[in-house]
């Protein structure tokens, strides 16, 4: 169920180092099949998403990280989809690395955060060279600055990072649990109402989800539906959502996906459902 950003870089790494990429299979409900996690004596890195961007599934990452740690496996968490919906405590999760994009947390584009255990980051080489990340430079050898500067080559995106900090201050002013409960209420209402549409099938029916619902409608192409919804002032995402292997798993070319945030309302959900019904009538 991984986003392409948690697939393609590992494929490139496998090509460079002769490693093999193995995938955790998922069930028909869009949850990990934990009985078939492909751990072996050769597994070195576990890279997993906390929440599926296409399905909304909240994955049991803490449980899998604990299993990986017993085997000495380095754990990497894609936190992009979870950061705006749930409280994330990386120490509680026990992960080695965790990353997310700033624009997924109501912040500016072009920003993001990488958390890493200090011991592990000290062992890692810089990913990019440039100013600020150096200690001493000679033509014979260069030594690198201490953390975090070793990984911050060049002039940082100063304005963007200030904006990201303000986005987090804004979120911290609110009750995160109440925000999550509100989004869950919107999800349940939207799911109930959308399922009244003949031929509509929800893709991803996990027990634990954030406010995301992906669906297909028999006889209606998701691109056409998205266009007609847009013309009615309704914003949904259509396509494969950068998760082509996941779409293949469910035998669809793509879905229509509605994502709910803390500022959305029941009235807006009802407007989306009504617009979908109208679009379906037009397309059929």
N, C-alpha and C positions, 0 to 999 in steps of 0.2 A: 504493500500500500504506500510505499515511499514516493515522495516527490522526486522528480528527476534530479534535483540538486543534491539528493542523498543517494543517487545511483551513479550518475555519469562520472563524478570525481573519483569514485571508488573503482569504476571500470578503467579509468585512465591509470590509476595507481596499480591495478592488477596488470595492465599491459606493461608498465615500467618494471615491475618487480616479479612478474611471473606468478602472482597470487591468483586465487580462485574466489569468485564472488558467489556466495550462497544466500538464499532468500528464505525468510520465514514465511511459510504458506499461510493463507487466511481462509476463514470459513465463509459460508454463504451469507452470513450476517455482517461480514466485514470486520471480523476480529481475528487477532493472531490465533493460529492453531498451536498452542503452547506445547502440545504433545509432540510436535514435529519440528521444534527449533533445531536447526542443523549445527549444533555445537560439536566440535571434535577436538582431538588433541592438537590439531593444527590451526585452530581458530585463534586469531591474534587481535582482531578488532570487531566490536559490535557497534554498528551505527543504526540507530532507530529513531523514528519520529514519535514524539510524545502524543501528538494529535494528528490525525489524518486530515489534510487540507481538503480532500475530495469527499470524504465520508463523514467527517466529524468525530470519528471513533477516538475515544480516550484510551490509549494503550496502557497496559500495566507495566510501565517501564521500570519502576522500582523493583518489582519482582524479578524481571529479567536481568537487570543490572546486578542484583545480588547473586544470581546464578553465575553470571559471567565473572564476577570478581573472585569467586571460589576457584575459577579456572585460570586466573591471571590474565584475563582478557581486558584490553583497554576498551572503555565504553564511551561512545559519542552520542549525544542526544540532539536531535533536530527539534529545537523548541520554538520554531517560528510560529506555529499555529496555536500554541498553548498560551503564549505569554499574555495575551489580552483577555483571556477567558478564566484562567485559574491561577491561584498562587503557586509559584514554583520555588522550591527550596532545593538547590542543587546539592547541598550537604546532606539533606534528608534522602534525596534520590541516590546519592553515592556515586554519581557519574564522574568520569575523568574529565570530560569536555562537554560543553553545552553551548549552542549558538542560536541566535535568533536575529531576524531583520527588524530594524527600527520601525519601518512603515507598518508592520503587523501589530505594533503596540501604540498606534495613534501618533507615531512620530514621523519625522521627515524621511523621505526616500534617501537611499545612499548611505544609511547609517546601520549600525548593528552592534551586537555584543558577542564576544567570545569569552566564556568562562573556562578556565582550566585549572587543574590542580598545580600548585606551584612547583612541586617536584617534577611533574611531567613536563611543564612548560620550560623549565630550566634545561631539561635534556634535549628539547627540540631545537633545531636550527632555525634561524630567521627564514621567513617565507619570501621576503622581499628586501632588497638592499636599498640604502638611501640615507638621507640625513636623519638625525635623532637616534637611529638604532645602533650607532657605533660607540665604541669606547675609545680605542686607539687605532688609527689607520696608518699603515706603512705599505710600501710596495711589496714587502715580503709577506706581511700578515696583517689581518684585521681582527681585533677583538670586539665583542659586542656588548652593548649596554645591558644593564640589569632589567628585569621585568618591571613594568610592562613594555618599556621602551624598545626592547629587542624586537618586538613585533609591530612597531608603529613607525615604519619608514616614511620619511617625507612629511610634508605639512598635512596634518589631519583635517578632516572635515569639521572644522571648529564650530561653525554656525549650526550645522546639522546635529552635532553631539549636544550642544546646548539645548536645541529644540527637543531632542530625545529625552534629555533630563527633565524638561518641563512636562513632557507627556507623561512621564512616570510620576511626577509630583501630582499631576492632575488625577491619575488613576488612584494614587495613594490617598487622595482626599475622599474617596468613596469606599463603601463596604464591598470588597471584592466578592464575598459570598453572596451578597444581595444581588450584585450584578449578574453573577452566574445563575442564580435562581430565576432572575427575570428573563435571561436568554433562554433558559430551559423551558420556561412557561411559553415563550414565543414559539420555540421548536415544537413542543407538544401540540399547540394550537394549529400551527401551520401543517403539521403532519396529518392531524385529524381532518382538516378541511381539504387539503390537497387530495387525500385518498378518496374523496367523494367523486373525483373526476374519473370517468370511465377510461380504463386502459392505463392509468398512471401507476407506475411501480417505483417505490423508493429503493435506491441503491445505497445500501449501508444501514443496517438496522441493529447496530450494536446496542447493548444495554446502557453503556456509558458513552454519551456523546456531548459535544459542545453544540452551540446553536448553528448547525449546518445541516441542510437537507438537500441531497442530490436525488434527482428523479428523471425517469424517462417516461414518455407517453406513446403508447402504441399508435402508429400511423402519423406521428408528428416528429419532424427532425428538430433536434435541440437548437440548431442555428436559426431556423425559421421562428421557433418559439421565442428565442431571445430577442430577435429583431422586433417582433410584434409587441413584446413586453416593453422593450425600450421605447417604442412609439407611444406607449401608454404611461410612460414615466416610471417604469419599474426596472430597477437595475438588478440583474442576475448575471452570473457567469455561465457561459456555455462552452462545451468542448471537452477535451480530455484532462484539463486542469493540471497539465504537466505531470500526469500519472498514467501514461499510456499502458504500462504493464498491468495496472489495476483495472483499467477499462477492459483490457483483453481478458482478465480473470472473470469479469462479469458478462463478457460477450456483447459489449456495447461499444460504439465508436466514441461516445461521449455522453454527457448528461447536462441537464440544467441544474444549477446549484444556487440556492438562496442562502445567504449568510446573514445571521442576525447579530447585532451588537447591542450594547447596553442602552443606546439611545433610541432603538427601534421600539415601535408600539404595536399593540393589537390592531389598531386601525390600519396601520401600514401592512401588516400581514394579511388582513382581510382584503385590502386593495390589491395585493399581489395575487391572492387566490382568485379574486374576481377577474383580474386582467388575464390570468392564465386560462380560466374557463372561456373567456371571450376569444382569446387567441386560438384555442383548440377548436372552437366552433368555426372560426374562419378558415383554419387550415384543413379541416375535414370536409 
